[in-house]
Structures are given as C-alpha cells and as structure tokens.
Amino acid sequence: MGSLFRSEEMTLCQLFLQSEAAYACVSELGELGLVQFRDLNPDVNAFQRKFVNEVRRCDEMERKLRYLEKEIKKDGIPMLDTGENPEAPQPREMIDLEATFEKLENELREVNQNAETLKRNFLELTELKHILRKTQVFFDEAEHGGVVSQMADPSREEEQVTLLGEEGLRAGGQALKLGFVAGVILRERIPAFERMLWRACRGNVFLRQAEIESPLEDPSTGDQVFKSVFIIFFQGDQLKTRVKKICEGFRATLYPCPEAPADRREMAMGVMTRIEDLNTVLGQTQDHRHRVLVAAAKNIKNWFVKVRKIKAIYHTLNLFNLDVTQKCLIAECWVPVLDIETIQLALRRGTERSGSSVPPILNRMATFEDPPTYNRTNKFTKGFQALIDAYGVASYREMNPSPYTIITFPFLFAVMFGDTGHGLLMFLFGGWMVLKEKPLAAKKSDNEIWNIFFGGRYIIFLMGLFSMYTGLIYNDIFSKSLNIFGSYWKISYNFSTINTNKDLQLDPSDKEMYLQIPYPLGMDPVWQLAENKIIFLNSYKMKISIIFGVIHMLFGVIIGLWNHMYFRRRPNIIYEFIPQIIFLVFLFLYLVLLMFIKWIKYGPDSDGTDPAHGPFCAPSVLITFINMVLFKSEAESKEPVVEKVCSPWMYAGQNGFQSLLVVIAVLCIPWMLFGKPVSMMYNRKKQHYQLNNHGTENGDVEGGVDAIQPASGIPQGGHKEEEEDMSEVFIHQGIHTIEYVLGSVSHTASYLRLWALSLAHAQLSEVLWNMVMRSGLTQEGWAGGIILWAVFAFWATLTVGILVLMEGLSAFLHTLRLHWVEFQSKFYAGLGYGFQPFSFEIILDAAQSTTED
Amino acid sequence: MGASLLPILFFTFLWGIVGIVLPIFVPKGTNRGILQVMLILTAFTCWLFWLCCYMAQMNPLIGPKLSKNTILMMAREWSQVQFDSTVE
C-alpha cells in the first residue's frame, strides 16, 4: 500500500559502483529522485574530498554562465526557456562545455572592453565639442564687452590643437596677459568648485560656466550624468598651477582650446568628423555583442541545467567511500522498499550507458537507526501534507494525520466560516486555480503571497465547497436566508393584535403558528428575521461545537490505537488507550449524549398533557454536567424549583448512573499514571528469574526492520531500555497523564471557538449588510440606482477584503490550531525527519529560485 | 415529538450513498484508500451537521420573536394573508 496513511517503508542499502560507471549511475539516480545518500566521510574536509577539482570546475562554469546571463539581461534579450530537461552530460563533454563558455566569456569581455574604450573616446570628443561650442559664446561676449583686452599668446603652437587629453594650455606669460583653461565638470560639483577657486585664488580668477543640456553617458558605470562646461581666466603662472590643481582635485577634465576663432572652428570640424567615425565603429561593436549574446541566450538555460547536474553528481560522489583497490565506490543510501526494482533498473541503465561490464551491486543493510519519513504525495495531497509537516514530520511509520485532515480541515473551517455566499467566492477562486493549474504553475511567480495561495489551491477549493454546505445549513448567504421550502412558522394573529404590540413571540406549541415539524434542510428562514435569533443560534452552535469537538478528539484517540497495534505496544493499549478512551467517553461523550436527550425529550407542550417535558422544565445541559462532576444532586443546589412538576433529571436513575460514570472516569487517572511503570517493574523482576530476555515489551523495534534482515537474527534493541531509570518512567508517565486529563477538559472547551468564530462571522456580515448595503437599497428613483451601484462596490470590497480574506485567514488559523493541538496531541509524536532524496528536479528548482531572488 | 420521517430518511439515505455505497465503487489504484476515507468522512460530517441542525429545531423551546413590521411582511409575503390596512 503506497498511500498516505503511513510513511513509506524505508531500508538502508549499500551500493557498490565501479569507478567508471559511478558517474552515469548517479546521474540516473538523480533523474529518478528516490534515493537519499548518506555522507560516508563526515570527517573529511570539503576541500580534501575526491572530486573537489570537478566541483570547482563546475563552479567556475556556473560563474561564467551567470556572467553571460547578467549581460543578456542587461541587453534585454529574451532567454529561451523551452522547459526541456537535458540529461547530465558525460564527464568528457565537460571539457567541451568549459571551452565553449571560456570562448564566449573572453569574447564578451573583449567586446565589452573595446566598447568601453570607444565610449570613453566618444565621451571625450563630445565634451570637447561642447567646450568649443560654449566657449565660443564666452569669447564672443568678451570681444563685445571688452573684458579681455589683450590675450596675446606667443607660444601658441598649431600641433597642440589636435592633441587630445593633453593639456592644451598656453604656457602663460607676461604679467599683463590673461591665460585660461577650459574643461568639463559634473554639474553638482560646480558650487563647491567655484567657492574653492575663489578662496584659493583670492578672487583673482574669473570663472564662466554653462550647462550641457543633454546628459552624457559615463563609460565605466553606464550611468547618465549631467555636466557643465567651464572656462577660467587668470593671470600668471602661479595662479595657473593653482587652478590646475584645483581642477584635478574636483575631477574636472581639461581640454585644449585654441584662442583664435579660426583655429577653434577648424578644431570643431575635426572633432565632428571623428565623432561620426566613432559612432559607426561603436555601432558595429554593439552589433557584434548583440549577436554573441543572442546566440548564447538560446542555449543558456540548457547549459545551466547541464552544469548544475554535473555539479550535483560530483557533490554526491564526494559522499562516497573509495574501497581499498580504488576500483570501486561504496555508497550508503536510504531507499523506499517499494522502489528497489526501479532503482535497480536505473542502475543497470547507467552501467550500460557508461559501457562498463561490471554491474553495480545494491545490498540491503540492517540498521538500528530511524529511517527517514517519506510520504508519497500527489498535487492534491501535497498541500495537506505540508500543513501536517509544518507542525512536525511524522516519526517513521507513524499514523499520518493528513488523509483525515483532507476532509476534517475544510469541514471545521466551514463550521466557522459558514456562509454560502462567501464560500462561493472562495470556491470560485480555488476552482479557478485548480482549473488553470498548468498555465499558472508554468508562470513561476515570485510573489510569496500568491505562491502560498497557489500551493494551497486544493485546500481553498475544499474549504469553499464545505463553507457553501455549512452556509446552506446555517441558511446564510451574505447574511440573508433562502426560503426554499417555505418557513414552517406561520402568522395567525389578527390585525389588531399585531397593531397593538411592538413585537410578538410566536408560540411553538401553537399548531396554528408552528407546523410542529422542523424545516427540512438547515435553519428555518424565520430565524434570520427574528429578534431573538442569537439566543436560539448560540444554544445550537455551542452544542454542535462540543459534539464535533468530542467526536474529533475521540477519533484522534482511536488513531492512537492503530499506532499502538502497529508498533505492537501492548502495554500502551492496556495502560494508555483503554483508560484514555473510557475517560473521554464517560465524561465528554456523555455530555454529548445529554444534548441529544434534551433535543429529543424536551419540546413544546402542544397538547398540554406533559408539562414535565415542556419548555419551562428543560434542564440546562451545562449545569447538569457541572453538578454531575461535583456530585451535587439537584436537591442540594440552591435554585428553587419553579414548579413541582419539573424534575431536574432527564431520565430515571440518572443521578446514580452519572455518579458511576464519574467514579470510573476518575479511576482511570491512577490507571494511566501507575499502570505502565508498575507493570514494567513487575516484568523486570520476572526477568531476574529467567535470564533470557524474552519479554521486551516496550521494544520500539519495528516489524519492518525484522522483515528487512532475513538472517541477522533478532535485534537486541530492548536490552538497553532495561537500564532505563525507573523514576524517569514515572515522571514521563505522570506528565503524560496530567497532559491528557487536563487536556481533555481544556480541549473540549477549546472547540467552543467553532461557535465563537461562526457567531462573529455571521454577525459581521449582517452588520455589513445593514450598515452599507441597506442604505443603497433604500434609495429611490434613478439616482438611487447610481447610489446603489457605488454602495454595492463598497460593500463588495469590504465583503471580499474583510469577510472572505481576513475572516477566512482567522478561521484558517483556528482550524489549524484545532488540528495541531486538539486533534494531533491525542496520537501524533512527530519526531521523525524528512526524506531528502537526491533529485535533479529539487536541486534545479532550488538553484533557480535562489538566482531569481 | 415533532419529527417528520421523510427528510430524515431522505438525507440519511443520500449521505449513506456517499459514505457507504460510493466507497465500494472507488476504482482500484494507489489512491483508493484516500478516496474512501474522504468519502466516508465527508458523508459522516455533513450528515451529522445536517442532523444536529434538524434536531435542534425538532422541539423548539422558544419561538422567534418578531417585530410588527416583520410580522406584517411575513403575513403578506409568506402566508398570503391580506389585512385591510384602513381598519384601525
């Protein structure tokens, strides 16, 4: 039986692989994903393992691929994701891959470097162009304004004009002559630059600046930056060196700028032609880069998969042991017993692929270690299993609560969330996700909240479905009722009675007013309109909360019985299960029984013949229960009996019967507390007489292990436990008993949250309707239609946001608690560890999600 | 005792089919057990939920308290009783 009720039977296996075949075999196992390898060299440093070199090479390849991917993303080229899953390549193909990546990376780097140099050139030329253009304005102004009277420069030389990057400054000169430097600086540095110049040169320089309107690209970072052209006039060598130093300090680039207008014009022409040339070259470089990247983009996903697979294989091979002859690799792995055949087949395929003649050997091994817990889930059960695993992974072969959770979880949720309208919204959302499952799953969204919803799509779907049903029973659709069968309550008053009374309470014993049989499906719609609706609903909902709670807990205890039987823990059945179930049944199931008795025996006294079972004599179930536990009979209680006809008892002999139940239930406590330790002491004494230890009753030795080892004999697992300290057993049993007894009481009360949340939900949706929707519906005329439209939008938003989402979340969490604490505490240990198979699928998914972050 | 046999039989029968008959016909396969458990639990919980609601109303100890307007509306819409509103 490979289903979900218990985790898979696992076995530890030893695997002998020939060195040549090891790679291919592990690759096949990775595709299969059913084997969990154990680390056989835990003491060996990660750097000293056998295949460190290969792993490193893979890391290097991955780095190159990441670089390529980054460049591809930078250019916005779409990466082809065909979703294909190439097999792990042969080790010898690794060299080819490496060569390809190396070539690509080098090519790309070279192209990038060239592009950067070209861009730098381009930038310089553009800046120079701007300088020439802007300074022209300055010089023109100067000529007209006569600021610069004399600017002769004898040492000017023609060649300086063409030397880029060099300082094209004049050498400066006589006292009367003004020198100048021109350059480009980042715009935000201008104020500081100006201040600095003024202070350092004591106001003896003259600065003009103009902004370059279009942003320029910084070649090293690729950012767009705004710059300004400046020109500084000064007098004398000393000032010149000072100015140049300040320019250097502010990272301003200085450019030569000839003084004569004709030279400037000539230089500008030269610059323009060079810019054009550069542009063509730059375009070609970009084209080349694009071609390289497009070619790479086609394969990059494929390459990633290949490299990650190789890396995973070598990581796994590092876990293996080398045998003495160095010809064989030895691995140890956990394997599901049912899949041994499949694994053997995969190994054979691997051997054939590698061309090795020696078949691999898979040996079962005996072990006392606890095997990992492996629950084979499908897309439907996965979400529910995740809910259980979030609490704790089941111990090996323990009863798994998730098959039952599939129904009980949505049901208990729906008891709190019961409203057909809200349930329908939830059902439609869940149903849409289930129907569009494949396209939605292929999208692989990064949105965490969406992923949570999508992962729980079947849970949401079922929760919606059950909420619709419970809503139908509660007769609540957006806080309104359906009147399918027609209310069974009738109005038979005459007009004057109605008119003189503000409100009237219908009498259930009057056959004119009540048909004497209940509405067939769910609540009678009249209750939705009644003013005493809450009084009636509270008594009903509290009762069903306790009824379902007690049944849920009983179910948990019974699942515990299956656990005890499976693990052959006889003392646990006798000293734990039986008293537990007696305690629960005699106290709490009896409480449930009282509720049913009250429903059946007490009612409207329509014939007037049986007042003892009329509405006035119905005893409170809760008071009866409290009196029962306190051994108080009604005669002692202070409450005066209204009429003599009423009896505090629901049936004859109730008092005596109840006392008996309580006495037996209380006796169960010492039974749980001392039963197991005392029997263990007794057994130990017996063992002192007979030397052979045959009665290891508390052996946690699973039957499964027995079956696995055919010849190694009976395991001696019970031996150690004999030395276990007796006091520890007592303490453990004491804690366990107290937990159970107090737990039963508090857990029963805890199920009242079903009532509380259901009440809150119904009230909230009613308030929303009355406060919002009603104001829209009472408007008249055509304007009313428009108001209603707006009011409906508001109401719908609040309904989805608060009633479905927030209330849904709250009910979900309460249901989760009811399952984790109230239900699972009755049987679930949850002390296991999960099965983590070596699977390419898991590894690739994990790698993909980390890179996408 | 105010119970009518028909709805009880009908709903018990309905959920009985879901919870007892259908599990027998679940196709064989790895998920047979899960499907059976699901059907049985669904039928049991839904039936008990319906039953509790039915029984809670079987012998009502109180009747609904209705305001004047509601009573008039109920009389008109549900019982088709016409009061002559001009009469004071």
Interface residues (C-beta under 8 A of the other chain):
Chain A: M1 G2 S3 L4 F5 R376 N378 T381 P403 Y404 I406 I407 T408 F411 V415 Y469 T470 I473 Y474 N483 G486 S487 W489 K490 I491 Y493 F495 I498 N499 N501 K502 D503 L504 Q505 L506 D507 P508 M513 Y514 Q516 I517 P518 Y519 P520 L521 G522 M523 D524 V526 W527 L529 A530 E531 N532 K533 I535 F536 S539 Y540 K543 I544 I547 F548 I551 F596 W599 I600 Y602 G603 P604 P615 A618
Chain B: M1 G2 A3 S4 L6 P7 F10 F11 T30 N31 R32 G33 I34 V37 M38 L41 T42 T45 C46 L48 F49 W50 C52 C53 Y54 M55 A56 Q57 M58 N59 P60 L61 I62 G63 P64 K65 L66 S67 K68 T70 I71 L72 M74 A75 W78 S79 V81 F83 D84 V87
